[in-house]
Amino acid sequence: MAQQAVALHAVSIRLACSAFGISETCYRYQAKLCDDNALIAKQLIELTEENSDWGFGLCFSYLRHVENHCWNHKRVYRIYCELALNLRIKPRRRLKRHAPEPLKEPIRENQVWSLDFMHDQLIDGRKFRLLNVIDDYRREGLAIEAGFSLPTIRVIRTLNQLLEWREKPLVIRCLAQQCCSGPEFISHEFVRWATEQGIRIEYIQPGKPQQNAYIERYNRTIRYSWLSKHLFDTLEEVQDYATSWLWHYNYERPHQANKGRPPLMAA
């Protein structure tokens, strides 16, 4: 304020210092550039350029314990901030992702079947799984298998039961991520069974559930239609309800993808 009064209002330095209660020595003081400050700045820049993930703590520890400098941490941090090194943004690792493939829409029944698992629990807290199988053409529900554990053998048994009364599909679409679906769809037994049946397994890309959109939408229908509405005491109750609901879904529940008709009544 004293400097501003002298510069703008032509006030003498003595009068300005007296008015603002400061000494003339303080007014005339100018910081002298220390050679150590330039050295500190140089080393900080070199450290941060070579180690882009280092913050102030690592830089100061390196200067103190590796280079054996006795500089005060406040002094080093002041220069660190003046260089705007405290505003550096940690570089974001760029993941190489393949371009997502479009959803393949079938043109006839038994062309593509989709498989997926769902999870829930009984009233006593025991967890169970549902294996859902649909025909993508008319969104027809083919099977809902309930079990505390659904290993590959159960999956193959369910598909063999379907093949007893339906034509085998050309493609089975499913997930290949163990964290989401489990190892059943990528096991050697499942792959060998599909090869023997002449069925091609089509795994969707990781992180692209829209490539399996038909079964994902079907799972949501199951979740909000009955699975989240009811509490079940036993696994048998779950299986009985799932079987009766599957008939209702195929014969009575309108589906927008079929122009408002149930799957088995669509042309």
PAFI-934075 format. One line per 5 residues: number of its first residue (from 1); for each residue z, y, x negated of N, C-alpha, C. Coordinates in steps of 0.05 Angstrom, whole numbers, padded with zeros to 5 digits. Atoms other than C-alpha are relative to their C-alpha. Example, Ala and Ser with C-alpha at 12.3 -4.5 7.8 and 13.67 -1.06 7.14 Angstrom:
2
1> 00000:-00024:-00018:00156:-00090:-00246:00000:00024:-00018 | -00001:-00024:00016:00143:-00021:-00273:00014:00022:00015
% end
This chain:
267
1> 00000:-00024:-00017:00000:00000:00000:00000:00025:-00017 | 00000:-00023:00018:00015:00047:-00058:-00028:00004:-00012 | 00027:-00003:00011:-00053:00033:-00089:-00019:00011:00021 | 00018:-00010:-00021:-00087:00045:-00022:00005:00030:00005 | -00006:-00028:-00004:-00050:00112:-00014:-00011:00017:-00022
6> 00011:-00015:00023:-00072:00134:-00084:-00030:00002:00002 | 00029:00001:-00001:-00144:00113:-00073:-00011:00015:00024 | 00011:-00012:-00024:-00154:00140:-00002:00010:00028:00006 | -00012:-00026:-00009:-00108:00199:00005:00006:00019:-00024 | -00003:-00017:00024:-00108:00228:-00066:00029:00006:-00005
11> -00029:-00003:00005:-00033:00218:-00072:00005:-00008:-00029 | -00006:00006:00028:-00004:00218:-00142:00014:-00027:-00001 | -00013:00027:00003:00021:00151:-00170:00030:00003:00002 | -00029:-00003:-00001:00092:00179:-00179:00009:00003:00029 | -00007:-00004:-00028:00094:00202:-00106:-00003:-00025:00016
16> 00005:00025:-00015:00065:00137:-00080:00021:-00021:-00006 | -00020:00020:00008:00114:00094:-00120:00027:00008:00012 | -00025:-00009:-00011:00172:00137:-00096:00001:-00005:00030 | 00001:00004:-00030:00149:00133:-00023:00004:-00029:00008 | -00001:00028:-00007:00143:00058:-00024:00022:-00016:-00015
21> -00023:00012:00013:00203:00044:-00068:-00006:-00020:-00021 | 00007:00018:00022:00169:00011:-00127:00000:00016:-00026 | 00000:-00014:00026:00170:00027:-00201:-00029:00004:-00009 | 00027:-00004:00011:00110:00055:-00238:-00009:-00023:-00018 | 00007:00023:00016:00113:-00004:-00284:-00012:-00023:00017
26> 00010:00020:-00019:00103:-00051:-00226:-00027:00008:00010 | 00026:-00010:-00010:00046:-00007:-00201:-00022:-00004:-00021 | 00020:00001:00021:00010:-00007:-00268:-00004:-00028:-00012 | 00002:00026:00013:00021:-00081:-00284:-00026:-00014:00008 | 00024:00015:-00004:-00041:-00123:-00292:00004:-00027:-00014
31> -00004:00026:00012:-00038:-00198:-00302:-00020:-00005:-00022 | 00017:00006:00022:-00066:-00221:-00368:-00009:-00029:00002 | 00012:00027:-00001:-00112:-00281:-00369:00010:-00017:-00023 | -00011:00017:00021:-00078:-00337:-00407:-00021:-00021:-00007 | 00019:00020:00009:-00121:-00385:-00448:00007:-00027:00012
36> -00008:00026:-00012:-00080:-00443:-00420:-00011:-00003:00028 | 00010:00002:-00028:-00102:-00425:-00349:-00029:-00010:00000 | 00028:00009:00002:-00175:-00434:-00369:-00002:-00029:-00007 | -00001:00028:00008:-00158:-00500:-00402:00009:-00018:00024 | -00009:00015:-00023:-00120:-00523:-00340:-00023:-00003:00020
41> 00022:00000:-00020:-00178:-00504:-00295:-00022:-00019:-00009 | 00021:00018:00010:-00228:-00540:-00340:00007:-00029:00003 | -00008:00028:-00001:-00188:-00604:-00342:00002:-00009:00030 | -00001:00007:-00029:-00176:-00603:-00266:-00028:-00005:00011 | 00027:00004:-00010:-00250:-00595:-00253:-00011:-00026:-00010
46> 00010:00025:00011:-00267:-00652:-00300:00013:-00024:00013 | -00014:00022:-00013:-00214:-00697:-00269:-00011:-00006:00028 | 00009:00004:-00028:-00236:-00685:-00197:-00029:-00008:00002 | 00028:00008:-00001:-00309:-00693:-00213:-00003:-00029:-00008 | 00002:00028:00009:-00298:-00759:-00249:00014:-00019:00020
51> -00015:00016:-00019:-00247:-00784:-00198:00002:00015:00026 | 00003:-00015:-00025:-00268:-00758:-00130:00022:-00006:00020 | -00021:00007:-00019:-00210:-00793:-00095:00027:00008:-00009 | -00026:-00009:00010:-00155:-00761:-00136:00009:00025:00013 | -00011:-00024:-00010:-00110:-00710:-00105:00016:00014:-00022
56> -00015:-00015:00020:-00063:-00660:-00139:00020:-00017:-00014 | -00020:00016:00012:-00009:-00711:-00150:-00010:-00017:-00024 | 00011:00017:00021:-00052:-00758:-00191:-00010:00017:-00024 | 00010:-00018:00021:-00084:-00700:-00229:00023:00010:-00017 | -00023:-00011:00015:-00017:-00670:-00248:00014:-00022:-00017
61> -00013:00022:00015:00012:-00738:-00268:-00017:-00007:-00024 | 00017:00006:00022:-00048:-00750:-00312:00003:00021:-00022 | -00003:-00021:00020:-00041:-00683:-00347:00027:-00001:-00013 | -00027:00000:00010:00034:-00692:-00355:00005:-00025:-00017 | -00009:00025:00013:00040:-00765:-00375:-00021:-00013:-00018
66> 00021:00011:00016:-00028:-00783:-00404:-00009:00020:-00022 | 00008:-00021:00020:-00050:-00717:-00437:00024:00013:-00013 | -00025:-00010:00012:00023:-00699:-00451:00001:00031:-00001 | -00003:-00029:-00003:00017:-00626:-00428:00026:00006:00014 | -00025:-00007:-00012:00081:-00591:-00410:-00002:00022:00020
71> 00004:-00021:-00020:00052:-00544:-00358:00017:-00005:00025 | -00016:00001:-00025:00095:-00529:-00297:-00018:-00008:00023 | 00016:00009:-00022:00072:-00563:-00234:-00008:00023:00019 | 00007:-00023:-00017:00073:-00496:-00195:-00024:00014:-00011 | 00023:-00014:00012:00026:-00465:-00245:-00026:-00016:00003
76> 00024:00017:-00002:-00022:-00524:-00244:-00009:00000:00029 | 00008:00001:-00028:-00020:-00526:-00168:-00013:00026:00009 | 00012:-00026:-00007:-00035:-00451:-00163:-00029:00001:-00009 | 00027:00001:00010:-00097:-00461:-00206:-00017:-00020:00016 | 00013:00020:-00017:-00114:-00523:-00166:-00009:00011:00026
81> 00007:-00013:-00026:-00114:-00482:-00102:-00021:00022:-00004 | 00019:-00021:00005:-00152:-00424:-00133:-00028:-00011:-00004 | 00026:00014:00003:-00208:-00473:-00150:-00009:-00013:00025 | 00006:00012:-00027:-00207:-00496:-00077:-00002:-00030:-00002 | 00001:00029:00002:-00196:-00567:-00100:00017:-00013:00021
86> -00016:00011:-00021:-00144:-00576:-00046:-00015:-00002:00026 | 00016:00001:-00024:-00199:-00567:00006:-00022:-00021:-00001 | 00020:00021:00002:-00241:-00625:-00018:00003:-00020:00023 | 00000:00020:-00021:-00261:-00674:00036:-00006:-00027:-00013 | 00005:00027:00010:-00255:-00747:00020:-00027:-00010:00008
91> 00027:00009:-00007:-00325:-00775:00017:00001:-00024:00019 | 00000:00022:-00020:-00341:-00819:00077:-00019:-00022:-00009 | 00017:00022:00008:-00367:-00887:00060:-00021:-00005:00021 | 00022:00004:-00019:-00434:-00897:00092:-00006:-00030:00001 | 00006:00028:-00005:-00445:-00966:00122:-00029:-00003:00007
96> 00028:00005:-00006:-00515:-00993:00122:-00001:-00018:00024 | 00002:00015:-00025:-00529:-01016:00193:-00029:-00003:00007 | 00028:00005:-00009:-00592:-01048:00218:-00005:00013:00027 | 00007:-00013:-00026:-00628:-01015:00276:00005:-00020:00022 | -00006:00019:-00021:-00603:-01046:00341:-00026:-00010:00014
101> 00022:00011:-00015:-00652:-01092:00376:00004:00005:00029 | -00002:-00005:-00029:-00668:-01077:00449:00009:-00026:00015 | -00008:00023:-00017:-00639:-01122:00504:-00025:-00014:00010 | 00023:00016:-00008:-00688:-01178:00518:00005:-00009:00029 | -00003:00006:-00028:-00698:-01185:00593:-00017:-00025:00007
106> 00015:00024:-00007:-00718:-01255:00617:-00018:00005:00024 | 00019:-00003:-00022:-00776:-01264:00665:00000:-00024:00019 | -00003:00023:-00018:-00757:-01331:00696:00027:-00013:-00005 | -00026:00013:00002:-00696:-01374:00708:-00001:-00021:-00022 | -00003:00020:00022:-00670:-01421:00654:-00015:00008:-00025
111> 00012:-00010:00025:-00702:-01378:00601:00022:00007:-00020 | -00022:-00008:00017:-00638:-01348:00573:00026:-00004:00015 | -00028:00002:-00010:-00566:-01369:00585:00017:00016:-00019 | -00019:-00015:00017:-00509:-01325:00560:00027:-00012:00003 | -00027:00012:00001:-00441:-01350:00539:00020:00020:-00012
116> -00021:-00017:00012:-00376:-01313:00526:00027:-00009:00010 | -00027:00007:-00006:-00301:-01321:00527:00015:00025:00012 | -00019:-00020:-00009:-00247:-01282:00565:00028:-00010:-00005 | -00028:00007:00006:-00172:-01281:00554:00018:00012:00022 | -00020:-00010:-00018:-00113:-01274:00601:00025:-00017:-00003
121> -00024:00016:00002:-00044:-01304:00613:00011:-00006:00027 | -00013:00009:-00025:-00004:-01341:00666:00025:00017:00005 | -00023:-00015:-00008:00057:-01314:00701:00024:-00005:-00020 | -00021:00006:00019:00102:-01348:00649:-00007:00009:-00029 | 00008:-00011:00026:00065:-01314:00591:-00018:-00017:-00016
126> 00018:00017:00015:00023:-01372:00568:-00028:00010:00002 | 00027:-00011:00001:-00046:-01349:00547:-00020:-00022:00005 | 00022:00019:-00005:-00110:-01382:00571:-00026:00014:-00004 | 00027:-00010:00004:-00184:-01373:00561:-00019:-00008:00022 | 00022:00007:-00019:-00245:-01373:00606:-00026:00000:-00016
131> 00027:00001:00010:-00313:-01396:00584:-00019:00006:00022 | 00019:-00008:-00021:-00366:-01360:00625:-00028:-00005:-00009 | 00028:00006:00005:-00438:-01383:00629:-00016:00011:00023 | 00017:-00011:-00021:-00492:-01345:00667:-00030:-00004:-00008 | 00029:-00001:00004:-00568:-01348:00675:-00008:00030:00002
136> 00005:-00029:00001:-00592:-01279:00655:-00021:00009:00020 | 00023:-00009:-00016:-00653:-01279:00701:00010:00013:00026 | -00011:-00012:-00025:-00616:-01268:00768:00030:00005:-00002 | -00028:-00004:00005:-00547:-01260:00737:00016:-00022:00015 | -00013:00021:-00014:-00529:-01327:00768:00023:-00012:-00017
141> -00022:00013:00014:-00461:-01354:00749:-00003:-00030:00000 | 00004:00029:00002:-00467:-01425:00724:00026:-00015:-00003 | -00025:00015:00004:-00397:-01444:00702:00021:00020:-00009 | -00024:-00013:00011:-00327:-01417:00691:00020:-00022:-00007 | -00018:00022:00010:-00285:-01465:00649:00026:00013:-00010
146> -00026:-00011:00008:-00211:-01450:00642:00015:-00020:-00017 | -00015:00018:00017:-00166:-01478:00588:00018:00016:-00018 | -00017:-00012:00020:-00109:-01463:00541:-00014:00001:-00027 | 00016:00000:00024:-00156:-01482:00486:-00028:-00010:00008 | 00028:00008:-00006:-00232:-01486:00491:-00015:-00005:-00026
151> 00014:00005:00025:-00256:-01519:00427:-00030:-00005:00004 | 00028:00004:-00001:-00328:-01533:00411:-00007:-00024:00018 | 00006:00024:-00017:-00324:-01602:00445:00000:00007:00029 | -00001:-00008:-00028:-00304:-01570:00511:-00024:00017:00007 | 00024:-00017:-00005:-00361:-01519:00505:-00024:-00018:00004
156> 00023:00018:-00002:-00411:-01574:00493:00001:-00017:00025 | -00003:00016:-00024:-00383:-01616:00550:-00008:00016:00025 | 00007:-00017:-00022:-00390:-01558:00598:-00030:00004:00002 | 00029:-00004:-00001:-00462:-01546:00578:-00014:-00026:00007 | 00013:00026:-00008:-00479:-01621:00584:00003:-00004:00030
161> -00003:00002:-00029:-00451:-01620:00655:-00020:00017:00014 | 00020:-00017:-00012:-00497:-01562:00671:-00028:-00012:-00003 | 00026:00011:00004:-00557:-01598:00642:-00005:-00025:00017 | 00004:00023:-00018:-00545:-01656:00689:-00014:00008:00026 | 00013:-00009:-00025:-00570:-01614:00748:-00017:00025:-00003
166> 00018:-00023:00004:-00608:-01556:00716:-00018:-00006:-00024 | 00019:00002:00023:-00667:-01550:00670:00013:00014:-00024 | -00013:-00012:00024:-00645:-01535:00599:-00013:00027:-00007 | 00011:-00027:00006:-00654:-01463:00576:-00015:-00001:-00027 | 00014:-00003:00025:-00700:-01441:00520:00018:00012:-00021
171> -00017:-00015:00018:-00647:-01395:00490:00028:00001:00011 | -00027:-00006:-00007:-00572:-01390:00490:00009:00024:-00016 | -00008:-00025:00013:-00546:-01320:00475:00030:00002:-00001 | -00029:-00001:00002:-00476:-01311:00448:00007:00016:-00025 | -00010:-00016:00023:-00433:-01275:00397:00003:-00018:-00024
176> -00004:00015:00025:-00428:-01295:00325:00025:00010:-00015 | -00023:-00011:00013:-00364:-01256:00309:00025:-00016:00006 | -00023:00016:-00005:-00303:-01299:00300:00023:00017:00011 | -00022:-00016:-00010:-00256:-01240:00314:-00002:00005:00029 | 00003:-00006:-00029:-00285:-01231:00384:-00003:-00026:00016
181> 00005:00023:-00016:-00308:-01300:00407:00012:-00025:-00011 | -00010:00024:00012:-00277:-01350:00360:-00023:-00015:-00015 | 00019:00014:00016:-00312:-01401:00316:-00017:-00020:00016 | 00013:00021:-00015:-00338:-01445:00373:-00031:00003:00000 | 00029:-00004:-00002:-00408:-01414:00377:-00014:-00002:-00027
186> 00012:00002:00026:-00420:-01418:00302:00007:-00026:-00015 | -00008:00025:00012:-00392:-01487:00289:-00024:-00018:-00004 | 00022:00019:00007:-00434:-01543:00260:-00006:-00018:00024 | 00005:00018:-00024:-00424:-01586:00323:-00017:00014:00021 | 00015:-00015:-00020:-00450:-01531:00369:-00029:00004:-00009
191> 00027:-00003:00010:-00510:-01517:00325:-00016:-00026:00000 | 00013:00026:00000:-00526:-01591:00318:-00007:-00008:00029 | 00006:00007:-00028:-00521:-01601:00394:-00025:00016:00010 | 00023:-00017:-00009:-00569:-01542:00407:-00026:-00010:-00013 | 00024:00010:00014:-00618:-01570:00355:-00010:-00026:00013
196> 00007:00025:-00012:-00617:-01639:00387:-00012:00005:00028 | 00011:-00006:-00027:-00630:-01608:00456:-00025:00017:-00001 | 00023:-00017:00002:-00686:-01564:00430:00005:00028:00011 | -00008:-00026:-00010:-00648:-01500:00449:00005:00018:-00024 | -00003:-00019:00021:-00651:-01439:00405:00025:00018:00005
201> -00024:-00017:-00003:-00585:-01401:00393:-00007:00028:-00010 | 00006:-00028:00007:-00593:-01326:00392:00026:00015:-00002 | -00025:-00015:00004:-00534:-01289:00362:-00007:00030:00000 | 00004:-00029:-00001:-00528:-01215:00377:00010:00012:-00026 | -00008:-00014:00025:-00519:-01165:00321:00030:00008:00002
206> -00028:-00009:-00001:-00447:-01148:00301:00003:00028:00009 | -00005:-00027:-00010:-00420:-01088:00338:-00020:00009:00020 | 00020:-00008:-00020:-00477:-01089:00389:00004:-00016:00026 | -00004:00016:-00024:-00447:-01117:00454:-00021:00006:00021 | 00020:-00006:-00020:-00503:-01083:00493:-00023:-00020:-00001
211> 00020:00021:00001:-00549:-01138:00468:00007:-00025:00016 | -00009:00021:-00018:-00508:-01185:00510:00011:00012:00026 | -00010:-00017:-00022:-00501:-01136:00568:00004:-00016:00026 | -00002:00015:-00025:-00511:-01187:00624:00027:-00014:00002 | -00025:00014:-00002:-00451:-01229:00607:00024:00019:-00002
216> -00022:-00020:00002:-00409:-01168:00589:00005:00012:00028 | -00004:-00011:-00028:-00422:-01139:00659:00011:-00021:00018 | -00011:00022:-00016:-00407:-01207:00689:00030:-00003:-00006 | -00028:00001:00007:-00341:-01209:00651:00016:00022:00014 | -00014:-00022:-00013:-00323:-01141:00679:00004:-00006:00030
221> -00002:00007:-00029:-00337:-01166:00750:00023:-00020:00004 | -00022:00019:-00002:-00291:-01225:00739:00027:00013:-00004 | -00025:-00013:00006:-00237:-01182:00709:00010:00017:00024 | -00009:-00018:-00021:-00235:-01131:00766:-00001:-00013:00028 | 00001:00013:-00027:-00252:-01178:00824:00024:-00018:00005
226> -00022:00018:-00006:-00197:-01229:00815:00019:-00005:-00023 | -00017:00008:00022:-00170:-01241:00745:00023:00019:-00004 | -00022:-00020:00003:-00130:-01176:00741:00015:00005:00026 | -00013:-00005:-00025:-00111:-01177:00814:00021:-00021:00007 | -00017:00022:-00008:-00074:-01244:00817:00016:-00010:-00024
231> -00017:00014:00020:-00018:-01278:00779:-00001:-00030:00006 | 00002:00029:-00004:-00026:-01353:00769:00023:-00014:-00014 | -00022:00016:00011:00028:-01404:00758:-00010:-00021:-00019 | 00010:00022:00016:-00014:-01460:00729:-00029:00004:-00006 | 00028:-00001:00008:-00081:-01470:00696:-00017:-00012:00022
236> 00015:00012:-00022:-00103:-01513:00755:-00006:00021:00022 | 00005:-00021:-00019:-00095:-01453:00801:-00022:00019:-00010 | 00022:-00016:00011:-00139:-01412:00755:-00027:-00013:00003 | 00026:00014:-00002:-00193:-01465:00754:-00009:-00002:00029 | 00008:00002:-00028:-00192:-01474:00830:-00010:00027:00010
241> 00008:-00027:-00009:-00196:-01399:00843:-00027:00007:-00012 | 00025:-00007:00014:-00251:-01391:00791:-00024:-00015:00013 | 00022:00016:-00012:-00293:-01447:00824:-00008:00012:00027 | 00007:-00012:-00026:-00287:-01417:00894:-00012:00027:-00003 | 00012:-00027:00003:-00301:-01347:00869:-00028:-00002:-00010
246> 00027:00002:00010:-00363:-01371:00832:-00020:-00006:00023 | 00018:00004:-00024:-00392:-01397:00898:-00004:00026:00015 | 00001:-00026:-00014:-00375:-01330:00931:-00019:00019:-00015 | 00016:-00018:00016:-00408:-01293:00873:-00030:-00006:00003 | 00028:00008:-00001:-00473:-01333:00876:-00013:00002:00027
251> 00012:00001:-00027:-00481:-01336:00952:00006:00023:00018 | -00008:-00021:-00019:-00445:-01277:00983:00002:00028:-00012 | -00005:-00026:00012:-00432:-01221:00934:-00026:00014:-00007 | 00025:-00015:00006:-00489:-01169:00933:00000:00008:-00029 | 00004:-00008:00028:-00517:-01153:00864:-00021:00021:-00002
256> 00019:-00022:00001:-00551:-01087:00849:-00025:-00008:-00016 | 00023:00008:00016:-00596:-01120:00797:-00020:-00016:00016 | 00018:00016:-00018:-00624:-01164:00853:-00006:00015:00025 | 00006:-00018:-00023:-00636:-01104:00899:00019:-00005:00024 | -00021:00003:-00021:-00571:-01116:00937:00003:-00028:00010
261> -00002:00028:-00009:-00580:-01192:00945:00018:-00016:-00019 | -00015:00018:00018:-00533:-01246:00918:-00020:-00014:-00018 | 00019:00012:00020:-00562:-01282:00857:-00016:-00023:00012 | 00015:00023:-00010:-00582:-01346:00895:-00015:00006:00025 | 00016:-00008:-00023:-00613:-01307:00952:-00022:00019:-00008
266> 00021:-00018:00010:-00657:-01263:00908:-00026:-00014:-00002 | 00027:00012:00002:-00731:-01275:00909:-00008:-00003:-00029
% end
